[in-house]
């Protein structure tokens, strides 16, 4: 495997000069939590064609591929990730035609919502504070403030695990609460098309500002975190359940349940991924014991607990 990884790295570096490739890259530099060990090979694709080529070559060399967006809704373990880690954050082109916005997978959904507003298009105001990428937003049918991706998505272009490119309509994606067929089938989103409605730009901007103020006043944005850790349990709010269980301010190592919003766990003092994950489990166990509700995480956990040395 080590030899095949080295061959893959050399091939990709020579064949795709516009994309970038690094060995033993610290993944904490690419995650909102500021956690995570190294990737054997870290790749940043600049266009869908490069992304497809990277994935096909990795498969041909027997090197596993892990996809990350901009690292906003993931926890990377302290041992890092073996094989090739592919970031699509440089695939960030956004275009507008009439009432349709087309965005590449690596574009920030915040930027997509702003582009829509600039063209007097309404429907993505809810996304103005979601820190993830367009691909990540589709993956989990992201939502906030009463809206979600499934409300406005028209179609998407995906790469299958077998290397085929498919165009899927909204109804084919089986979008549900924080889930989609993209997650189930391990599709890789390349671009998405959103169908919006024309509205007064000032009204759209006002709604976005209202959402932004609400987010900044309630969420601990001054600390590294993975965002909202838990899905909303039916009939409850995760943050309130955690707060009512007396867990606000609870810490393990450098990880802490936010005092500002108990639904967030923050990296307050150079915590490890082990600290962070241990605190998540402690919160789940305590809420189950005290409130009788099983909390389900919406954050994605990647990588290995221990790093066993250089692999590439």
Secondary structure, 3 states (H helix, E strand, C coil): CHHHHHHHHHHHHHHCCCCEEEEEEEHHHHCCCCCCCEEEEEEECCCHHHHHHHHHHHHHCCCCEEEECCCCCEEECCCCEEEEEEECCCCCCEEEECCEEEEECCCEHHHHHHHHHHCCEECCHHHHHCCCEHHHHHHCCCEECCEEHHHCEEEEEEECCCCCEEEEEHHHHCCECCECHHHHHCCEEEEEEEECEECCHHHHHHHHHHHHHHHHHHCCCCCEEEEECECCCCCCCHHHHHHHCCCCCCEECCEEECCCCCCEEEECCCCCHHHHHHHHHHHHHHHHHHHCCCCCECCEEECCCCCCCCCC
